[in-house]
Amino acid sequence: MIDTPSSSPAPGHRYASRFATLAERGEGMFVPFLMLGDPTPRLCARLLDALVEGGADAIEVGIPFSDPTADGPTIQAAASRALSQGVTPPICLALLQDFRSRHPNVPVGILTYANLVMHRPIDAFYRRAAEAGVDSVLVADVPVIEAGPFSASARAHGIAPILIAPPNLSRHSLRRLPTLCDGYTYCVTRSGVTGVDAQLELDHHELFQALCQGGAPPPLLGFGISRPDHVREALASGAAGAISGSAVVRLAAKGTDAPQDAITAVRQFVHEMKAATRRAG
């Protein structure tokens, strides 16, 4: 039985507010990703602040996991570094709770895996995430057809369940997704795992149109987004914004040897990527 709080906010309310503000400004959303605890918990906290200082509209974070099946080598290496530092899910949620105390209005989403969610079990995970100020959770290895229990528990605690919509999403899943997803829809540029791409091959018009007609939350494009022109291409394809992971994590990794250089590089990268969301005219 799901333990429902007496006064949960609407799932994804910070996302909705941010999307409304961006629409007024004629901007797309830019969401950078970091692995929690990488390279160290203390430096990670400073890097999270650097994302906001650079102009991030929202942030996405990972919880270190030994078998991150949706992540490429860059993010897998970040998870390994964090695990070697003894980073655990409670440490990650403490980092987010501390972040929330400094940044009350920035949407924060977790990208994680079913093993970590079900270990607590499900309801306890979402309850603690809500206490930490988390806005959304994407369980990367849970497909639409199996998302019901996760979405129900998330919503019961005021957390937006995020689902992945790949380009080859089946018609059945396309019909179900809007009933199970809040905040935004995570659309991927290609099949496979995360990573930095030289060029994007975007042909998402039909997918975006079907999601919109079905009442799904706004689509954000991820996987391979690593340059400002990628952000512009994502917006031109019809996405509401873009998510960049591996490119940010690669810069954060410099903090192992040069913490301040990593902070500066991450802040500047986010600034440049966010600038690309501002549509001309």
Secondary structure, 3 states (H helix, E strand, C coil): CCCCCCCCCCCCHHHHHHHHHHHHHCECEEEEEEECCCCCHHHHHHHHHHHHHHCCCCEEEECCCCCCCCCCHHHHHHHHHHHHCCCCHHHHHHHHHHHHHHCCCCCEEEEECHHHHHCCCHHHHHHHHHHCCCCEEEECCCCHHHCHHHHHHHHHCCCEEECEECCCCCHHHHHHHHHHCCCCEEEECCCCCCCECCCCCCCCHHHHHHHHHHCCCCEEEECECCCHHHHHHHHHCCCCEEEECHHHHHHHHHHHCCHHHHHHHHHHHHHHHHHCCECCC
